[in-house]
């Protein structure tokens, strides 16, 4: 992947430029209810399980690559890596880690979403600096794209190793449903709205939305606001600029959301449909919906649940343009990557260091690619093109993701990974409540101004 990085840090905000892609993240702090500042100073915790390193993985289909990595590692290691499956909801997963850190039952290795996600845990001494690991094995850093790796470098200390793919969000489509109704994937907002009526008349839910989980609903706001205001303005709002949320562009984006819900583009009961329980997966793969807005990880989820659908009828397309907005063409939103972090009091740091080497191994990267994830490594593109085991559809999908990221003028980190931790629930509540009509635009604007104000503190 041909990418170039420039990085600057200022007032807890990070800006990364990657082949013309701007990624802006305001501070989001992962609290550490169970941890204490003495974790790092105290060294290894001998009360942790003997001859075991526990890795808490995210509870989705992509975790199969991490299990395979552990199985390979355990073939030659006396200390065994044990894979523990966590929640498939980001907030639930983060809460479990936050509660466990500093206790004997805490995972030795856990996943995070960026520097802001671990800042408080780092400040309290609950997360191990990986600088010594990197000094002993420089490939733990040099194997990864600097734009991705440097996200979890804080005050010169590296705390995370990238372990999943670059994850922009875009529309997944059921090509058969579209074709059966004389349609092609919408490229403009007006086309999407026109298709809504056609699909409803055919008895198809136009867009599958896991409203019960709330964070999928947020994705629609991220793109409506990117198109109407532009990601640079959105980043200012998330950093505490109240005027962004009350601007004409903001109100236009809210009108776009309201139009979709008013037209029942998501169906009449989207608040009761889940993503984490494969509800939207079933709707899209079984031909009951035509579209789903989701991140790159959805390919692995769909492939695990409905491989025949992925092989024959799955499509994908960039989010439609919206006429008259101030956003730049091609702006995207989503997640930069996920990272493995290490508890400061892990009992077997040398074993952890050696296991982390799996994250840049060809076997692990090929497993990620096979799942539809685009690894954030310097050799990812070469591996994709050279791997004869990757089917044509998967290569086409990964090429689409490459192009989407490389051609994007800006890349906004997901809102719930950008606002302060204390505001995350309020944010997802606000986006859900406006979408289902529980609050009006004025209340939504007020809520956003209030919950993002903490970012300036």
Buried (B, 14 or more C-beta within 10 A) or exposed (E): BEBEBEBEEEEBBBBBBBBBBBBBBBBBBBBBEBBBBBBBEEEEBEEBBEEBBBBBBBBBBBBBBBBBBBEBBBEEBEBBBBBBBBBBBBBEBBBBBBBBBBBEEBBBBBBBBBBBBBBBBBEBBBBBBBBEBBEEBEEBBEBBBBBBBBBBBBEEEBBBBBBBBBBBBBBBBBBBBBEEBEBEBBEEBEBBBEBBEBBBEBEBBBBBBBBBBBBBBBBBBBBBBBBBBBBBBBBBBBBBBBEBBBBEBBBBBBBBBBBBBEBBBBBEEBBEBBBBEBBBBBBBBEBBBBBBBBBBBBBBBBBBBBEEBBEEBBBBBBBBBBEEBBBBEBBBBBBBBBBBBBBBBBBBBEBBBBBBBBBBBEEBBBBBBBBBBBBBBBBBBEBBEEBEEBEEBBBEBBBBBBEBBBBBBBBBBBBBBBBBBEBBEBBBBBBBBBBBEEBEBEEBBBBBBBBBBBBEE
